[in-house]
Amino acid sequence: MLLLQALTASAVVFLVSWFLRVSYETLSFYWICPRRIKKIMEEQGVCGPKPRPLTGNLLDMASLTAASTSGDMPSIDHHVVSRLLPHYVLWSKKYGKRFIFWNGFEPRMCLTDTDMIKELLAKYSSLSGKSWLQQQGSKSFIGGGLLMANGDDWHRQRHLVAPAFMGDKLKSYAAQMVECTENMIQSLQNGVASGKSEVEIGGVMALLTADIISRIEFGSSYEKGKRIFQLLTILQRRCAQASRHLCLPGSRFFPSKYNKDIKTLKVEVERLLMEIIQSRMGCVEMGRSDSYGNDLLGILLNEMMEKKKTKKEEGSSLNLQLIMDECKTFFFAGHETTALLLTWTVMLLASNPYWQDKVREEVVQVISDSYFPFADHLPKLSLLNMVINESMRLYPPATVLPRMAFEDIKLGDLLIPKGLSIWIPVLAIHHSEELWGKDANEFNPQRFASKSFMPGRFIPFGAGPRNCIGQTFAMMEAKIILAMLISRFRFSLSDNYRHAPVIILTVKPKYGVQVCLEPLN
């Protein structure tokens, strides 16, 4: 009896202490730390719009963006910052170049100072990373992949993935890119021959980049990879909806229709991925193969198993989950963003025939007698490289670059307290007249003729140790596709094209990009 009473008393003490600890941590996370950050920043002269209870400035941002993007732009105009980031324009005029705004309970500082950006991304890469809110928002979509990892996890995953984007391995992807692009061009030529000269190029590029990344990620299993990517595209749209709303602890477990749909899609994606993985592992275990393949998935599995042998690491299920998360991450990074880069570049070339002709002349001269571009041709396509850079400047794949400080750090003249998220508005920086001149909102690839320009003002792939690991892959893919397309077709914008950029995680054309194709001899 005494033993039972003692055990009961111990259990009560444990539960009370656990409840108090959780309560304090919750109070600290949602109230004490944010208020401390607010006070520290206000003392340094950094303030911003007054937050509402619970939602912060989310409703203000949503209403401003809804109003600015409700209609189309009257012409093809690249003054898109006020349309896509109206809250930034409003608050930067009122509070200055750096200000605090609130995403629910999370304080965020907007930063446009290029010297401070360079210092943050280069010097403090290990002391900053993705916030809890960002990780929760993408948990069902790309999980704990490289894009969302922090600290030691990020270092391990970067090392795991790096071999797939280096040297000869990277060059070996060129043949698959050419083959997929040739199939796409043949399809376009057949369409034009049958009388269909107008195409929505965004959809064409989305299918093409999905085909390429499917083959490079999954090799012979690329057809199943395409199905995975179709589901991930739907999942991405659903998760993007959540990013516009307040995220509370445990909210993703609430039995709503939205959460059920997200869970169903996630389970189906991971079931298909696991089928491919188990098939590879089964072939090796039965001796049918001595490796897991030469595609991206094979490289990840080979690296994972090598590390297990040398370090005797445990937790294979966790590692397999990580492999699946990396596959999902590279779908988003290697498919979505590249397709949009190609779409916007075609739109810009279609509306600027002078540059289209100049690039075509260069491509024909460089490729010469070769029917297809090879990897060795690409560094010689300097005009095409300038056009791609200008496209990424005007319509960057990511409109913001977020980092959270994990420790108190000194950044320029500011003390950045632990827990403060820093949001770098890439789109606004790329369109800044102060940084780029009076023609900042005009299409002018010539500005990239000089390779030396101010660090921190052109950051489509980020910068520093945490820059995009696939940027060389993306540039190689974009050059091959555009070189092949521009050498086979002359293209112009259709009268049906409506210029209406919107943000759905990335900058997208609301109604697609309709172009008219004219085959070249």
VOSEMAR-471042 format. One record per atom (N, C-alpha, C, CB): x, y, z. Coordinates in pm, whole numbers, plus 50000, padded with zeros to 5 digits. Each point is the difference from the previous one (the first is absolute). Last residue first. Glycine has a CB too. Layout:
REM residues N
XYZ;...
This chain:
REM residues 521
514255267640950;500614989649917;501334995950062;498885009049792;496995008950510;501125005049919;500564988549918;500555017750172;494284993750070;501164991249980;501075006549911;498494980250029;497905043150306;500274999549855;501244991549978;498955023049962;497054988050455;501254994249951;500075000249848;500074985450203;497405042150238;499794994749866;501354995649943;497975015149964;500054989150573;500905004949895;499634993549866;501865003550169;496375005350386;499644995049867;500945006349896;497564997150070;502364992750482;500645008549899;499724993849863;501835007650162;495404991450352;500954993649911;500595010149902;498744978550022;498315034150329;499244993449893;500924992449905;498265017850017;503545004650371;498674995750046;499254992049895;499935020150146;505414981749928;499045007249917;498594994650027;501775004049821;502184995450564;499414992649888;499145009249914;500024979050137;503915016650296;499335009749912;499504992749875;501465019050086;498864954950395;500915005849901;499225010049913;501444978949998;496255004450370;501344995750042;501075005949907;499024978650094;497175035949746;499524987750065;501274992350036;497744999149870;500945053149923;500894991750083;499224988450057;501435019950056;498055010749461;499494997750136;501034991550076;497565001549922;501715030449578;500804991850092;499334998950137;502095006949878;496275007049629;499465000550136;500814990850092;497705005149909;501335011049546;501135001250095;499455001950141;501505010049820;496594964949722;499635010250099;501085000350107;497504996849955;501654982949502;500805000850123;499545011850087;501974989749879;496374998349674;499264994650114;500785001050132;498874984449842;502835027449720;499065010450045;499214995450123;499815008549763;505084970450152;498664999549942;499175011950052;500124974749984;505395023549957;498884998950095;498675000149926;501385011450176;503044968249591;499485013250037;498834998050097;500725010249777;503874961349966;498755000550076;499665014350039;500444977050087;502664985649581;499875014150035;498665001050074;501405008649798;501754945150158;498795008149986;500305014950018;498644980750082;504764984549935;498984993249918;498785008749972;500784978550096;503015034150185;500604996549870;499004993149907;502214997850114;496665014550334;500195012249922;500654997349865;500205012550214;499074951550100;498725006149962;500225011749905;499014992950219;504764985649971;499334991349903;498705006249950;501024980250112;501375042550224;500814999549878;499324991649893;502085002850137;495984998950293;499805012549926;500795000149870;499615011850217;500914950850072;498625000849952;499805012549914;499214987550204;505015006650008;499764989649899;498615001449939;501564984550123;499585044150237;500755003449877;499744989849890;501775011050140;496364981250291;499365011549935;500705003449869;499305008750225;502594957250045;498734995849943;499335011449923;499734983550188;504205026150052;500304991149889;498714995849928;502074991850121;497515033150273;500505008449891;500334991649877;500915016450167;497754961050227;498895007949945;500455008549882;498955000550226;504344974850011;499084990949932;498895007949931;500504982050168;502335041350116;500724996749876;499154990749914;502225002850118;496085008750310;499985011449908;500734997049869;499895015150198;498994957850228;499694996149863;500075011349899;498584982850096;502135021350384;500954989849956;499784996349853;500114991250236;498905056250031;499314988849936;501014990149942;498045014949947;503595013950474;499435003149869;499384987449938;501695018649967;500644989450475;498674994349984;499375003649865;499735001150248;504695014749886;500004985350008;498634993749976;501885002050158;498535046549633;500674994150114;499904984850001;499535020750127;496535005649632;501445002450000;500604993350124;499735022049873;495464978749772;500565002250132;501495002849988;498264985150103;499115010049511;500284987050060;500505001350144;500534991149773;498355047849971;498914990749966;500184986150060;499715012749789;502465035850265;500034987850083;498864990449965;501065013450184;501605036949738;499464989949908;500114986350067;500655013849794;500805024050444;498875006049929;499394990549898;501055022350032;502824968550260;498785001550078;498855006049925;501435002150193;503605009349659;499544987950069;498735002850081;502384991750012;499135035749538;499955000950145;499494987150065;499645024449976;502724970749554;498985009150048;499874998250151;498774999249778;504064981949752;500225005550134;498875009650035;502514997749973;497934980249602;499804989550101;500205005150142;500744983449833;497475040349690;501115000150095;499724989950110;500505024449950;496244979249739;501194998249916;501265000150085;498825010949807;496424995750322;500794988550048;501224997249911;497894990350096;498895044249809;500535003450133;500854988650058;497985014650038;499544982149550;501335005749985;500625003550136;499335008849775;496074975350147;501034990050030;501425005549996;498474983149906;496595037750164;501265004649941;501124990150037;499245024350013;495224990250064;500754988249956;501255004649928;497884986249980;499615042850418;500004997249857;500854987749970;499685024549950;499704999650477;498784992549966;499874997349851;498925010250197;504805014649989;499934987650079;498784991449965;501185011850183;500995032349656;499354990049913;499834986750072;500995011349799;501185026450406;498645004349965;499274989849913;500785023650015;503134957550307;499855011449911;498555002749964;502234995149911;499764971150401;500094996249859;499845011649903;499124978250067;500745024950429;501034990049972;500234997749851;499404989350215;497285041449941;501225004050070;501154990649967;498615009850185;496994980949670;500655010049914;501315004850063;497755007249913;499774944050161;500355012650064;500725009549904;500164987850218;498094964949741;499345010949928;500375013850056;498124984349948;503504974150240;500274998549856;499405011449917;500074975350033;499015022250432;501425003049981;500354999549851;500544990550228;495134996149900;500165014550018;501455004249976;498115000150165;500894953749824;499335006849890;500215015250007;498284981649995;503284990950362;500814998749879;499395007949884;500764977350076;498905026850459;499065000649887;500765000349866;498335012250145;502684967450362;500675007849896;499095000249878;502344993850087;497174997250471;499444997349867;500625009449899;497844991950102;502994985850422;500395010649908;499504996149861;502055006150139;496694981250408;500074995949860;500355012149915;498314981550038;502685007150503;499485009549902;500184994249859;500525019750154;501084958850252;498584998049975;499405009749900;499864991350226;504475022850054;499624986249970;498484998949982;502004991650132;500185056449776;499774990650111;499604986149951;499315019350141;503815021849654;498864991749961;499774989650109;500475003449752;501955046950198;500044987650077;498744992349964;501375010350193;501185028449488;498884994750077;500374987750081;498495008949825;504075017649837;499845008050121;498894994950091;500835019549872;501234945649810;500175014249972;499945008050128;499004996949773;499824960850365;499895001249855;500065014849964;498614978649983;502124983050440;500225014049966;500055001149848;501265004450217;496094958150121;501115002949908;500085015049976;499744977449890;497884979650434;500165014549986;501205002649910;498985004350228;498654950149677;500745006050110;499975015149982;501514979550024;496264994449667;499954990050107;500785004350124;499754982449825;497565042949737;501215000050082;499834990150115;500475024249940;497194973649554;499755003150141;501324999350077;497634991049985;500655018449468;500954994050095;499575003850142;501895001149829;496255000649597;499855001250145;501124993250079;497555000949963;501055023149541;501004990750050;499985001150153;501465002049788;494945009749765;500645003450127;500994989250038;497955012850073;499784984649514;499865014450021;500655004650130;497884999249870;503314959749768;499495002150136;499945015050026;500964977850081;500215009749484;499274988050040;499405001150140;501524986849854;499245058249854;500814990050071;499174987950042;501495018450080;498175021749565;499034990350053;500754988750072;498345005549814;504125032150023;498655005649994;498954990950064;500685011949791;503814973050187;499995012750074;498575005650005;502395004649931;498524956949815;499974996950144;500025012750085;501164978349953;499235026849581;498704993950029;499864997050148;499954990249769;504185024450074;499065011150004;498584995150028;501465012849840;501924954950105;500225007750122;499015011550013;502414993849992;497564981349610;499494991950111;500165007550132;500564978849874;501325040949743;498545000449993;499394992250116;500125002049748;504554996750202;499575013450040;498485001050003;502115009649903;499824951049927;500215000850144;499535013550054;501964984249980;498065009849558;498924992250060;500115000450152;499924985049798;503565034449963;498795008049987;498804993050062;500925010149792;503234966550194;500035011250095;498755008749992;502485000049983;499334951449878;498735006949973;499855011850096;498954978549918;504654989050096;500215009749891;498745007949968;501744984849907;498514978650418;500745011950050;500195010849894;501164985050159;496644973049715;499225008950087;500785012050052;498714980250064;502784980549656;499535012049930;499515010750098;499384985749804;502024970050333;501145008849973;499605012849926;501444979849993;495384985350099;500375006950124;501145009949977;499274980050131;497755010749445;500684991250095;500405008250122;500854985049814;495125020049777;501035006050084;500614989550094;498815022349988;499204965049515;499605002350139;501115007350075;498564979249995;502005011149552;498555001949998;499485003450139;499814984049807;505115027949971;499324990750092;498505002849996;502054998450150;501215028349615;499584988049928;499274989950088;501925003549849;498315043150363;500594997949868;499464987449934;502065011750076;497685012150379;499704985849974;500564995949864;497925001550142;502565043749979;500724991650097;499784985249970;499765018050174;497965014749559;501445001149981;500764990550092;499695023949933;495624979850111;500334993849871;501505000049978;497795007249907;500615015450473;499804985650013;500414992749872;498115004250161;501925043349840;501074994450083;499904984950008;500065021250133;496505002149644;501255000749924;501154993750078;499185020849887;496734983750336;499924989549896;501294999849917;497485002549991;501975031850328;500294987250066;499994988849897;498985008350215;499795034249633;501415000050040;500404986650063;499875024850036;495574982749850;500834998149881;501494999350035;498275012149865;498694997650482;499754986349951;500894997149879;497625001050084;502315042450093;500834990950079;499814985549957;499875016050192;497465016249592;501395003649978;500934990350074;499345024249971;495884973650086;500554992949884;501465003449970;497714999649909;498925001850512;501195007749964;500714993249883;500265008350240;495864973349969;499615014149998;501185009349969;498204994750163;502404958149868;498895001649905;499585014649988;499224976850055;504035011050267;500564999349864;498915002049894;501804984550085;496835013450366;500845012049980;500615000249859;500505000350247;496984961649886;499125011849992;500815012649969;498414989150164;503964971349917;499354999549869;499095012249983;500104974750000;501855020250419;501025003649901;499424999849859;501784990550150;495534995450214;500185014650001;501045004249895;499415000550246;499884953349803;498765006449956;500175015249993;498684981350102;504844991950075;499874998549856;498785007449945;501134977750018;499465021050449;501115007649940;499894999549848;501484994950199;495564978250040;499625014150005;501085009049941;498624995150202;502264958849835;498905001949904;499585014649997;499214976550040;503935010850285;500605000349866;498945002249893;501834984850078;496785010150374;500705012749980;500625001149861;500475000550245;497194958649872;499155011950010;500755012849964;498704988350177;503854970849835;498904999649902;499245013350000;499804975150031;503885014050270;500484996849866;498945000149893;501714986850108;497455022650367;501135008549960;500394997749854;500814999750236;495684973849951;499645014150009;501115008949945;498584994950200;502284959149823;498895002249907;499675014949998;499074976750043;504015009050267;500585002649869;498955000049889;502104989750079;496595001250370;500635013249996;500515003149861;500634997850240;497674959449850;498935009849990;500565014149989;498504984950131;504544980249941;499404998349868;498895010349977;500554975450006;501405022550420;500925006149903;499454998949858;501954994450150;495674984550197;499895014550012;500935007149902;499394997450241;500874955849791;498735003949936;499835015250005;498984977950065;504725004250159;500174998149855;498735004549927;501604980750040;498215018550427;500825011149953;500234999149849;501125001150224;496744963649987;499115011649999;500745012249948;498704990650193;503794971149877;499174998449881;498995011549989;500274975050014;502405023050369;500805003549884;499204998749870;502054992550124;495954993950279;500195014450001;500785004449878;499945000150250;499584954349820;498725005749960;500095015249996;498794980450099;504944994250055;499854999749856;498685006349955;501414979549995;501585017950440;498795007549968;499745000849852;500355012950203;504714983650005;498764992650015;498825008749958;501014986350186;504685009849701;498875007950046;498754991150004;501025021049904;504034972650003;499094991050070;498805007650058;501944985050054;501855029949660;499735005950131;499084991550086;500325022249897;501114964149661;501205005950059;499775005250141;500725006149773;495694974149971;501094990350014;501185005850076;499284989349787;497035038450107;499614990050100;501124989950024;497605002849930;502885029449732;500165006150132;499634990250109;499535022549902;499794964449655;501445001150027;500245005650140;500455003449756;495144994850082;500484986950040;501505000150029;498194989749863;499795050349979;499424996450129;500564986650050;497915012749941;503245002149625;500665008150103;499524996150139;500225018849837;497644961249795;501384995250012;500765007450109;499974994149757;495675020550139;499974986950068;501414994550018;497734995549903;501815044749854;499625002150140;500004986950078;498605019749930;502174978449606;501125006650066;499705001950149;500615011849784;495944971649944;501054990250020;501205005750073;499244988649795;497275040550078;499564991250107;501074989650031;497615003549931;503185024549701;500095007350127;499584991450118;499565021249877;502214950749716;499185012050004;500115006550138;498424990149829;503624967850038;500815011949974;499185012849996;501554985749875;497834964050406;499725007649880;500875012449989;497684991550007;502584974250337;498595003950001;499625008649880;500064998950248;503814960449779;499785013850046;498525003149989;502325007149929;499484950849941;500985003250104;499905014550045;501504982549906;494784978549894;500745012349971;500975002650114;498065009549866;499344951750136;499765003349860;500765012649957;497744989450018;501914987850430;501204998649917;499795003149855;500734983250157;496285020050242;499944987149930;501174998049904;497535000950020;502025040050228;500024989250099;500004986349934;498805014950160;500775023749570;501354999250057;500094988150096;500285025049976;495514984849836;500924995649894;501424998350054;498595011849829;498095006750455;499804985649979;500954994449895;497615003050064;502285043450021;500654993050111;499884984949982;499525019450153;498225008549540;501465001549985;500734991750106;499685023249906;495644978650125;500384992549881;501515000549979;497755004949897;500385021350444;500054985850038;500374991249882;498285004450175;501125041949744;501154997750088;500134985250034;499745023250095;496474990949660;501215001149918;501244996750084;498885017649855;497034983850371;499994988849905;501275000049915;497495000849994;501715035450297;500504988250071;500004987749909;499145009550216;499025030949620;501445001250019;500594987650064;499735024750020;495604977849942;500624998149868;501525001150009;497945009349891;499644999750499;499814985849964;500674997149866;497814999450127;502055045150028;501044992250068;499844985049974;500125017750176;496625011849643;501325003549946;501074991150061;499265023849965;496414972450211;500084994149867;501365002849935;497515002649976;501525017250445;500124985450014;500174993449864;498605000950208;500535045549803;501334997150052;500244984950009;499955021550130;495734994049749;500975002649893;501404996150045;498575018649913;498034978950409;499774990049895;501035001549888;497554999750055;502395032750292;500544987250047;499874989249892;499405006350236;498685036049680;501465001150005;500614986550037;499845024450065;495494979249955;500475000049860;501525000349995;497905011949929;500114992450492;499824986449949;500504998949856;498014996950153;501925045550054;501074991650055;499904985649950;500065014650203;496495015249669;501285004649945;501134991050047;499155023649994;496554970150186;500104994649864;501345003849937;497505001349975;502514995350555;499265007749900;500164993449863;500345021450133;501164968150371;499364991649897;499135007949902;500024981650165;504715031450108;498565002250013;499284992849886;500395022550113;504444981449950;499374987550042;498485001450013;502114993850119;500895042649774;500004990849886;499384986550036;502045011449914;498575023550411;498905003049908;499944990349882;500185023950066;503094979450320;499014989349992;498895002349901;500524995650231;501975047349922;500504986650031;498874989749994;501795010050144;497645032549543;500074997750144;500514985850027;498095016250039;501695023749546;500344986150032;500164998650151;501144996949775;496215038649852;500724998250126;500214985250027;499035021350089;500524995249397;499204999850123;500884997450122;498014992049869;503325007249661;499355013050015;499195001150128;499925001549753;502384958850098;501025010150028;499405013950020;501624986549868;495824974449997;500265000750145;500975011050034;499564975750016;499455014449530;498855006250065;500255002050148;498494989549830;504604986549911;500155014549980;498835007550064;501254995949785;498764956750198;500865005150108;500195015149988;501174977950009;496415000149651;499264999150126;500825005850115;498804979649916;503215017049659;498935010249998;499245000250132;499784997349751;503484969250189;500625013250013;498935010950006;502034991649876;496654964150034;500345001850142;500625013850023;500364975350023;498755011449535;498745002550071;500285003150147;498764984649841;504915002849908;499525012849950;498705003950070;501104995649778;500734961750302;500725010550073;499575013949954;501944984450027;496344977749746;499445000950136;500675011150081;499484975449992;502235015549582;498645005149985;499345001950137;499814988449777;504414991450204;500075014449983;498635006349978;502284997049905;498164955950131;500375006150128;499975015249986;501454979950060;497974995549552;498794999350083;500265006450137;499284978949880;504355016849829;499075010149950;498725000350083;500944997049768;502284969550317;500425013150051;499065011049955;502364992150000;497184964849827;499425000550135;500375013450065;500144974750022;501765018249568;498555000849981;499285000550134;500224987649783;504535006250197;499565013849986;498505001349977;502235005249910;501264958150187;498705000950068;499355013549977;500814984050173;503615004449668;499034991849928;498615000550063;501874985249930;501015051750259;500494991449894;498894992649927;502074997550128;497845036650250;499534986250013;500424990849886;498115009150124;503155039049928;499804995250138;499784985050004;499035022250060;501454999149521;501255001850074;499874995250145;500565019549852;495644979449860;501044990949948;501275000950083;499045002349770;497465027250336;499554986250024;501074990149957;497615007149968;502965038849941;500344996950140;499554985850035;499815024450061;499164990849500;501454999950024;500324995950142;500275017949829;495204987750052;500574988549929;501494998850029;498265002449819;499535035350341;499574988350077;500574987349939;497895011950068;502775028349704;500894999350117;499604988450092;500375024849986;496894982649632;501374996849961;500924998550121;499625012349785;495875001750275;500084985949961;501434995949966;497665001549913;501605043750183;499744992150121;500094985049970;498535018450089;501775012549556;501234999750079;499824991850127;500625022349908;495594984549817;501004992349925;501274998550083;499065008249782;497565019750383;499634985950014;501004991049930;497615006550015;502985039849936;500204996150140;499684985450023;499465023250068;499734998649511;501374995150019;500284996050144;500715014649812;495054985949854;500225005850134;501344994550046;497475001850056;501135005649415;500134990750112;500135007850130;501094982849850;497635021149571;500025006450133;500084989350109;498655019649911;501074968849626;501235007850016;500095006750136;500005003849755;497394955949966;499965005650136;501305007550027;498484981250080;500424992749515;499265012650006;499935006450137;498724991549815;503734968350025;498564997049995;499145012650016;500504977450092;504255024749929;499694994249869;498514997149985;502294990249994;499385024450424;500005011149904;499614994849861;501785012150134;498764955550203;498845008550028;499895011449900;500194994150240;503594978049745;498814992849953;498745008350019;501124978250054;502865038750122;500035000549854;498804992949939;502505000950008;498114996950458;499605013549960;499975001149848;501005009450211;500594950449968;498575001350029;499485013849958;500254983950192;504345008149783;499324992149897;498495001050017;501964984349989;500725035050341;500045008049877;499294992749886;502175010450075;498344966850338;499085011350015;499935008149871;500515000950247;502624964449773;498644994449996;498975011250009;500834978750106;503645033349950;499744996549860;498614994049984;502454996149964;499095012950470;499665012449929;499694997349854;501465012850158;500034951450113;498665004250041;499565012549924;500394990150228;504024994849699;499034990149951;498575004250033;501734981950027;501865044050147;499875001649855;498934990749945;502425006649984;498704989050470;499315012749977;499765002349852;501065009350207;501514953749920;498594997850031;499185012749979;500654982450166;504025020349779;499424991549895;498514997550024;502244989249969;500345034650360;499725008049879;499314991749892;501995014250053;499784970750386;498575002549988;499645006949868;499885001650248;504654989149898;499344988249943;498495002049984;501774985850104;501155046350110;500055000549853;499244988449936;502225011450016;498254989550456;499135010849956;499965000749847;500515012750211;502464957349982;498624995550025;499025010449952;500764986750198;503875022649793;499554991749888;498574995150019;502364993049963;498735044750373;500874995149894;499344992149890;501694999650169;495165008550251;501415003649985;500594993849873;500205001750249;495414992950004;500055012849929;501435004849979;497775005750096;500874953850144;499104999849885;500115012749915;498464985650131;503965007750291;500564992449886;499124999949876;501124985950166;497375036250258;500995006949916;500524991849882;500645012450202;496314974350178;499425003349870;501065005149901;497855005350115;503224983550345;499364988249941;499595002649855;499184993450227;502545041750041;501074990849962;499434987749931;501385008250193;495585022449981;500725006449889;501114990749950;499505023050094;498164963950289;499204998349879;500675006449879;497954999550141;504085005250287;499994985949960;499264998149868;500094993250241;499915050249949;501354996349955;500034985549951;501005016550164;494984999350032;500235006049869;501374996149945;498515019350063;500434967450372;499174992649904;500235005349859;498284995850178;503735026850184;500714987749964;499224991749899;501065000150226;496915046949792;501124995450082;500714987749946;498825009550191;496304996349615;500835009850070;501204993350066;497965014150040;497914978149531;500874995150108;500825011350060;500114977549889;496755022949722;499455003850130;500874995750117;497774998549899;503334992649634;499505013749997;499565004850138;499304996349764;502094957850152;501105009650010;499515014450012;501404984349869;494964979850280;501055000049899;500985011450017;498424989249846;497414993150405;501265004550059;501154999749902;499194991850216;495705012749607;500494993950124;501305006150050;498904979349930;498025030549679;501374995149978;500654994950128;500205016249813;494964991950189;500395001249860;501394994449976;498555020249981;499314983450452;499274990049920;500445000049855;498075002550152;503895029150150;500204986450053;499334989349914;500135009950227;500185040949752;500434991249890;500114985450041;501225019349904;497415015950402;499255002749878;500344990749886;499905023450071;502474975250344;498664994550014;499205001849871;500075004950247;504215014349775;500104985449997;498644993550011;502275001550100;498015045449943;500314995849863;500044984849989;501315021249965;498134997250463;498815002249918;500214995749855;499395019150150;504264979650156;499034989550030;498765001549911;500834998750238;503625022449558;499265001050126;499024988350015;500235025049992;504684977349738;498565000749983;499294999750135;500234988949775;504775030150220;499384989749916;498515001949990;501794984250063;503505031450188;498675003949951;499464989049910;500605024550015;503804975650175;499235005150114;498625004949959;502145006450108;501214977149583;499814989150097;499175004350121;502184990649927;498955040649724;499224989149941;499724988850099;501005005649780;501295040850233;499144994050102;499144988549946;499975022150114;503265003149614;500644998850132;499174992050099;501095021749958;497324986849585;501354994449996;500544996850139;500405012749790;495245007250142;500034987649923;501374993350000;498205009449858;501165033150367;499104989850057;500164986649928;498385018050064;503955019849765;500564995650128;499164988850061;500945023050038;497464997749570;501214992349970;500614994350128;500435014549798;495965014850251;499554987349940;501204991049972;498005011649898;502835032150248;499524991750110;499514986449950;499365020750125;501965010949555;501174996250080;499604990850115;501115021849940;495464996749784;500774989549932;501244995650078;499185009149784;495915009550380;501385005049997;500924989049945;499545015450197;495664980949903;500385002249861;501435005449986;497605004249948;498464969450408;501375005249986;500355001449852;500674989450219;495115001650182;500285001249857;501345007049985;497515001049941;500514968850480;500605012649958;500284999649851;501005003250229;495394971150135;500894998949885;500545013849965;498734979949913;498504988550506;500475012949949;501004997949886;499645010350226;496144957849960;501425000449963;500395013849947;499924975649947;495625007350189;500825003150117;501475002249964;498424986650138;498425019149469;499454994250121;500825004550120;499154980149871;503115036849791;499284988749941;499424992050116;501534999049793;500365054750157;499704987950078;499204989949919;500035013750207;503945029749733;498604996549984;499794986250062;499785014049787;504185029350193;499484987550058;498544998349963;501645001650192;502685024949541;498865001550090;499574986150049;499255021349881;504425010049784;499904988150087;498915002550102;502474994349969;498215038249699;500454988149928;499994987450084;501395014949863;495155024950268;501384999449955;500364986749938;500565016150177;495035000849989;500914996650111;501474999149959;498114987950102;498185024649592;499605005550130;501054998050107;497664995749937;502824987249616;499845014549990;499755006350137;499104997249767;501084956250202;501345005449982;499965015249984;500734978449893;495204997050140;500705000950128;501415005749985;498654980750080;498575013149527;499325008750097;500855002050125;497794992149914;503744977549757;500035013649947;499425009750103;499814991249764;499924962750333;501385004850009;500095014649955;500854976549957;495045001849997;500275003050141;501435005050019;498344982650068;500225002149504;499465013350034;500265003950144;498244996549829;503484968049815;500385002550139;499485013750044;502084985649973;496804998149594;500234987350068;500395001650147;500694990849783;498375047449929;498914990349979;500184987750089;499765008149764;503505026550222;498805005250067;498814990649983;500845023249961;503194965449818;500194999650145;498755004850073;502465003649968;498414994649539;499164989950065;500114999850153;500234986749794;501025037349725;499885006450131;499094991150087;500325023749900;500724968749626;500744992450101;500065007150135;501334990149816;495165006349733;500765009350082;500674992050110;498415019349948;498254976849615;501134991950048;500985009350068;499714982849813;495245032350211;500934997049892;501104991050055;499515022049883;496784990150392;499505005549872;500894997049881;498935017850131;500414949450300;500775012049972;499605005149862;501934992150147;494494980350151;501194998149916;500755013149989;498864981649871;498095006150574;499865002149857;501294997149925;498285017150047;501414976350426;498644996449958;499805001649849;499185007050225;504735001550089;500054989749896;498634996249945;502054991450109;498665041850243;500975003549896;500034990049884;501365011050175;495804982550215;499605012049927;500945002949882;499025009250212;501994955150081;498774996949927;499565011949916;499314984050181;504345021850111;500374991949883;498774996749915;501934990450129;497415032850278;500765008449908;500334992449872;500965012650195;496954963850156;499075009449937;500705009149899;498614999550207;503994969550047;499074992949911;499095009749927;500084980250153;502875036650177;500734995649883;499074993449899;502044996850141;496155015550274;500365012049923;500704996149870;500215013250214;498804952950094;498795004649932;500285012449916;498624990650186;504944991450080;499604990949893;498805005249922;500884981250135;501845035850260;499685008149881;499544991549882;501685016750076;497674965450421;501065009249963;499585008849884;501694983550080;495804980650171;500334999549857;501155009149958;497634994449962;500945001850517;500024986749937;500515000249855;498114993850148;500525053750028;500124988050085;499894987349916;499025012750195;502885029449550;498734996550063;500224988150091;498695008849802;505195029250061;499394986849974;498654998550069;502294990449978;500405054449814;499524994050123;499334986649971;499695022950100;504354997649591;498565000950022;499584992750127;499675001749752;505355012950268;499184996349886;498535001150031;501804985049923;503995024250235;498624997250039;499194996849874;500185015350204;505054997250003;499364991649898;498594996650048;502244990449924;501305034250323;499335008149900;499334992149889;501635017250051;500634967650360;500975003049895;499375007849884;501254979250063;496175006050307;501065007950063;501085003849899;499554988550217;496994982249652;499495013750013;501055009250061;497684991050023;503264962749948;500065006449869;499495014450006;499704977549893;500134996050501;501405001749960;500085007649867;500634978750120;495075009050038;500605010550082;501435003049957;498554993050191;499164971149603;499385012749963;500665011650075;497824988149954;503414967950163;500555003849869;499475013649959;500164975849935;498035005750453;501415003550024;500645004949870;500144982950187;495534999849791;499995013450061;501435004850028;497744995150104;501694960849721;499625010249902;500025014250057;498604982949887;502274981050419;501075002149901;499625010449894;500724976450037;495925011750288;501175005950064;501095003349897;499474987350210;496414991349631;499845013150061;501315006250049;497744992750065;501614963049713;498975008349941;499895014150058;498814979249956;504484987550192;500034999949853;499045010349942;500624975850005;499465017150467;501255006249955;500025001449849;501194990350198;495244986949999;499915014250030;501235007449950;498594994850201;501464958649763;499005005649909;499875015050019;498774978250003;504034998450291;500595000149866;499045006149899;501354979750058;497085014250382;501005010649996;500615001049860;500494996550245;496484968749832;499305012950005;500995011549989;498204989850141;503494966549892;499395002349868;499305013649996;499704975149971;502065011850444;501095002149904;499455003249862;501464984350132;495495004350209;500585013250024;501105003349899;499464997550243;498604959449747;499035010149957;500575014050017;498134984550063;504434979450098;499954999849853;499065010849948;500484975550002;499715018050460;501255006249953;500045000549848;501174991850206;495184986349992;499935014350031;501255007149946;498624995150206;501214958149756;499045006349910;499925015150023;498704978749996;504034995450295;500534999849864;499085007549903;501124978250049;497445015450394;501105009749996;500565001149859;500564994950240;496224972049835;499385013350006;501075010949990;498134990850142;503314964749885;499365002549871;499395013949995;499544975549977;502265009550429;501085002649903;499435003449863;501504984350126;495525002350212;500545013350030;501095003749900;499464996850244;498784960149730;498995009849958;500505014250020;498204983750058;504474980850099;500025000449854;499015010449946;500664975749996;499385016550466;501265006549960;500085001349848;501134990750205;495254985649981;499875014350028;501245007849954;498534994550196;501574958749773;499065005449903;499835015050019;498814978149993;503794998550320;500705000649871;499105006249894;501344979750063;496835011950359;500925011350007;500755001849868;500244996250247;497024966149790;499185012050000;500865012650000;498214987450121;
